[in-house]
Amino acid sequence: MNPLQITGALAIAFGILVMIFPQLVGILIGIFFVILGINILAFGNRFTRLR
């Protein structure tokens, strides 16, 4: 795994932890981090190819 993929996995884990809390803002932030993490994992290889 490259550093971008590790960052993505951490973002997903953080997002899931935030979603556990019942506050609406926490849920929205959690969804944002999960989507961000999935995108980093999905497109991380493309970003490294562009360098």
C-alpha positions in Angstrom: 0.0 0.0 0.0 1.2 3.5 -0.9 0.9 6.4 1.5 -2.2 7.7 -0.3 -4.0 4.4 0.3 -3.0 4.3 3.9 -4.4 7.8 4.3 -7.6 6.7 2.6 -8.0 3.7 5.0 -7.4 6.0 8.0 -10.0 8.5 6.6 -12.6 5.6 6.3 -11.9 4.4 9.8 -12.2 8.0 11.2 -15.4 8.5 9.3 -16.9 5.3 10.7 -15.9 6.3 14.2 -17.5 9.8 13.8 -20.7 8.2 12.4 -21.1 6.2 15.6 -22.0 9.5 17.4 -25.6 10.4 17.0 -25.2 14.1 16.2 -26.3 15.1 12.7 -23.2 17.1 12.1 -21.0 14.1 13.1 -22.9 11.8 10.8 -22.5 14.3 7.9 -18.7 14.6 8.6 -18.4 10.8 8.8 -20.1 10.3 5.4 -17.8 13.0 4.0 -14.7 11.2 5.3 -15.9 7.7 4.1 -16.5 9.1 0.6 -13.1 10.9 0.7 -11.4 7.7 1.8 -13.0 5.6 -0.8 -12.0 8.1 -3.5 -8.4 8.1 -2.3 -8.3 4.3 -2.3 -9.9 4.1 -5.7 -7.9 6.7 -7.4 -4.6 6.7 -5.4 -2.8 4.7 -8.1 -3.8 7.2 -10.7 -2.4 10.1 -8.6 0.9 8.3 -8.3 1.1 7.7 -12.0 0.7 11.4 -12.8 3.8 12.4 -10.8 
